[in-house]
Amino acid sequence: MYYFIGIKGSGMASLACILNDLGYEVSGSDLEKHFFTEEELTKRNIKILPFSASNIHDNMKIIIGNAFKDDFVEVAAALKNPTIKTWRYHEFLGEFMKDYRDFAVAGSHGKTTTTGMLATMLGHYESTGFLIGDGTGHVNQDGINFVIEADEYQRHFLAYHPDYAIITNVDLDHVDYFKDDADYSLAYEQFANQVGKALVLYGDDQRVRSLNIQVEHYYYGETADDDIQAINIVETTTDMAFDVLFKGQLIGSFKLPFVGRHLLWNSLAVITVGLLLKIDPQVINAGLAAFKGVKRRFVVEELGDNVFIDDYAHHPTEVAVTIKAARTRYPKRKIIAVFKPHRVSRVFHFANDFKIALELADVVCLCPFTSIDDQEEGIDIDITYLQERIPGSYIVEENEKDAKFLADMQPAVYLFMSSKDIYGLSELVKQHQNN
C-alpha cells in the first residue's frame, strides 16, 4: 500500500493515479477543501483523509509531498517510525521512471502543456505512460515510454536522469529559493547534463543558448541557426500551419488546431523528439493534432456572449503569453484579466513585469493573497503593492458582491489566471450572468 501525504498536489495526484492503475492500493491525505486535481483521484475511488498523525501506521510505504516539511504532523510521525519506508515525491519518481524509455519536460513556462503534447504524440505511435502536472497520470502494464513534467523548484528535477528531455525556456522564477539568474541557470545546466540520449532546447531563448551543454542536443525555434526551424507560419483564430526544416532540409508540413505562438514553440519541441525517434512526420502531425489540452491551461468555455478562459499563468511571462493568445483567438472582444498571484516574493520581485503583462488586457482585476504559502518572512506586502502600479485596476475577492461587479462588465472574454484556486470566483460570475 502506498500512502501520499499531500495527495491533492498536482504531481502527487498524478503519481497516485499511476500507482493505482498499476494495481497498487493507494490512499492519502490532504486539506478538505476542493482542488481540481482531486477529480482523477475520485474517479478511481482513491481514499482521501484529513491530515492526522493517526493516519500513519506500521509498515506503510509513504510518499511525501515536497510542500510538507519534516516537522509536519504526518511527516514527523512517518519519519520516526522505523518500520515505514518514506520517499519525497521527486525521489520516488526518479526511481520509478528508470523502468521505461523516459522523457522529461522542463522549463520555466509551458512544461505542463508540452508534457501533454508529447505524451499524446508518443501515445499515438506506441504505448506511452505520462505524469502531467495537472493531476493526471497513467501507465499501461505494457508501457514502453514514460513522459513526465520535471519541476525545477528547489532543484527537484535533479532526481531525474531521462533518456530524452526538453527545456522550453529558462526565465528566472521561484525567487524564494534561487539566489539569482546565475543560480537558476546553473540548475538547468545540471539537469541538462544528466540527459542520457538527446536534449531538445528552445533555441530562441538567449538564456537557454548560454547554458553549457555537454550532451547531444538540438535547438528548435524560428531562426536559421536553430537545428529544427519553423518557416512559412500561418496563424488564424482557430489553427496554425507551418513547414519544418531539420538542418536546413524540409521535413514536412504541419497543420495543428492550436492558437498562440507559444503553442507553436511547444509543438516544435515535440516534433523534434518525434524526428529523433524516426517517427514519420505525418504520424507526428496526427498525434499532435489529437492533443486536447491539459487541465487549467487555456481552457475555453463559451457561454452566450461571454467567454471564460481558465489558465494556470502565475509568472509575468506566462501572463503576457496567455493574454496575447486570448487576443489572437478573440481579436475584437473586450478582455478582462482576473489575476490571483502566488507568493509575495514573486510579486515583489516581478512587480513591474506583472504590470506590463497585465496591461495587455483591457481591464485588470487583482485577487488578494489567500494561500497558505503566499506569505514569506521579510516581505510585508499585500495585493495593493501591485494594484497601485496598474492605473484603473480593481481588487476583487471571491464573494457575491465582486462576482456581480465582474458579471456586469459583460459581454467580455474573462481570463482567469492563477496557479491557485481562482476557479471558484469564475463560477460565481457565471451564476450571476445566468441569473
C-alpha positions, -999 to +999 in steps of 0.1 A: +000+000+000+012+035-009+001+065+012+005+100-001+010+130+023-005+158+003-022+136-023-040+166-040-007+182-051-005+183-089+023+158-093+013+138-062-022+132-076-008+122-109+016+097-093-012+083-071-033+077-102-004+059-119+003+035-090-035+028-087-037+020-124-008-004-120-028-023-093-013-010-061-035+000-031-033+038-028-047+063-003-036+097+011-043+128+030-048+165+023-069+196+031-106+190+030-113+219+005-118+211-031-089+212-056-092+205-093-065+178-090-087+155-069-111+148-098-090+119-112-085+105-076-122+105-071-128+087-104-106+059-091-122+058-056-088+066-040-094+073-003-085+108+008-083+115+046-079+148+065-044+153+079-038+134+112-009+116+128-033+087+134-033+080+097+003+068+100+007+030+107+035+005+109+050-009+076+034+017+054+051+030+022+048+067+023+054+093-004+058+128+010+047+159-010+075+184-014+054+212+002+055+194+036+085+199+059+099+173+082+080+188+112+046+185+096+024+162+118+021+133+094+057+136+081+071+136+116+051+105+126+063+087+095+100+096+099+102+085+135+086+051+127+115+026+118+090+002+101+079+028+075+096+034+041+095+070+030+103+089-002+100+125-012+079+128-043+108+136-067+129+108-052+103+082-058+096+094-093+133+094-102+134+057-093+101+048-109+109+062-143+141+041-147+120+012-158+109+029-191+123+048-220+118+081-202+112+116-214+112+147-191+100+182-200+115+211-180+112+249-184+100+279-166+069+281-187+050+257-209+062+224-195+027+211-185+013+217-219+044+204-237+043+172-215+007+166-225+015+172-262+045+149-261+025+121-243-003+124-268+020+123-298+040+093-285+008+076-274-004+078-310+027+058-320+033+033-292+023+025-256+031+056-235+026+065-199+026+100-185+027+121-154+014+157-160+014+185-135-024+189-138-032+160-116-034+134-144-012+103-149-014+068-163+009+039-172-002+008-190+012-026-178+029-029-212+042+006-213+073+014-234+076+052-229+071+073-198+067+111-201+070+134-170+069+170-162+101+180-144+099+208-119+130+229-112+118+242-078+145+235-052+164+216-079+140+187-076+144+178-112+180+167-105+165+134-092+157+126-129+181+111-154+159+109-185+168+094-219+154+124-237+145+158-223+130+191-235+138+226-220+112+250-231+128+282-217+149+295-188+133+325-172+140+333-135+113+321-111+110+307-076+129+337-062+122+324-027+148+297-034+171+306-062+197+332-054+198+349-088+197+343-125+231+325-124+219+301-098+187+294-117+206+288-150+231+265-132+202+243-120+191+239-156+226+232-167+230+205-141+197+189-153+206+191-189+239+173-185+221+144-168+202+135-200+212+102-215+205+103-252+194+137-265+183+171-252+159+194-271+161+231-263+142+263-273+170+280-293+154+315-295+158+320-257+192+335-251+193+321-215+189+287-230+216+293-255+240+304-228+238+270-210+269+249-211+256+217-226+278+186-227+253+161-241+239+156-275+214+184-281+192+201-307+178+236-308+143+244-321+127+277-330+121+302-358+156+313-367+181+300-392+206+289-365+181+265-350+185+228-359+147+225-362+131+256-377+095+266-384+090+286-416+060+298-436+040+302-404+003+310-409-018+316-378-056+321-377-081+324-349-086+287-349-054+269-360-019+272-373+001+258-402+039+258-408+067+239-426+096+224-406+133+223-416+157+199-400+193+210-405+181+232-435+162+203-452+124+204-455+110+176-433+072+182-438+042+205-434+022+206-402-013+219-395-025+219-359-057+231-342-039+254-317-039+292-312-010+311-298+027+314-308+038+297-276+019+265-287+038+266-320+071+265-300+058+237-278+047+218-309+082+222-324+098+207-293+075+176-296+081+174-334+119+174-327+116+145-303+095+126-329+121+132-356+149+120-333+129+088-327+125+084-365+087+087-364+071+096-397+062+134-398+026+125-408+023+104-377+038+132-356+012+156-370-017+132-364-005+126-328-001+163-321-035+172-337-051+147-313-039+167-283-070+182-265-052+203-239-045+199-202-064+210-172-062+247-162-041+256-193-061+279-215-093+260-210-120+279-230-158+279-223-181+300-244-214+309-227-236+331-248-220+364-254-192+357-229-161+336-230-144+322-198-108+311-200-091+293-171-053+293-171-025+284-146-004+315-155+014+328-124+046+344-138+046+376-158+059+359-189+031+334-188+005+361-181+017+381-212+016+350-234-019+340-222-034+374-228-018+375-263-033+341-271-067+353-260-063+384-282-053+362-311-084+340-307-108+368-299-093+398-317-124+421-314-135+413-279-130+431-246-105+411-225-108+412-187-078+398-169-086+384-134-053+375-118-046+359-084-008+358-076+010+331-057+038+340-032+046+376-022+082+372-033+072+366-069+050+398-069+076+418-051+105+408-074+085+410-107+060+438-099+069+459-129+069+429-152+034+419-140+023+455-146+035+454-182+020+419-188-014+426-173-018+459-191-021+440-223-057+433-212-085+459-215-095+456-178-073+443-149-087+428-117-065+415-089-073+390-062-057+392-027-033+366-014-051+338+003-029+306+000-012+291+030+023+295+014+017+330+000+033+349+029+071+348+033+093+361+060+109+395+053+084+406+026+055+426+040+032+434+011-004+428+000-021+429-033-022+467-033+015+466-040+007+455-075-027+473-078-011+507-072+012+502-102-016+495-126-038+526-131-075+518-133-071+483-120-095+467-094-092+444-064-118+416-064-125+389-039-144+356-041-177+369-029-211+377-043-206+414-045-174+413-065-187+384-087-217+407-097-192+435-103-174+413-128-206+399-143-218+434-150-189+441-173-203+417-199-201+409-228-164+401-225-137+375-226-130+367-189-094+355-185-089+339-150-052+334-143-036+318-112-018+287-100-041+288-070-079+283-066-093+312-087-119+290-104-145+295-076-147+332-085-152+323-121-181+300-112-198+328-092-195+352-121-212+326-144-240+322-119-247+360-118-248+361-156-272+332-157-295+350-133 
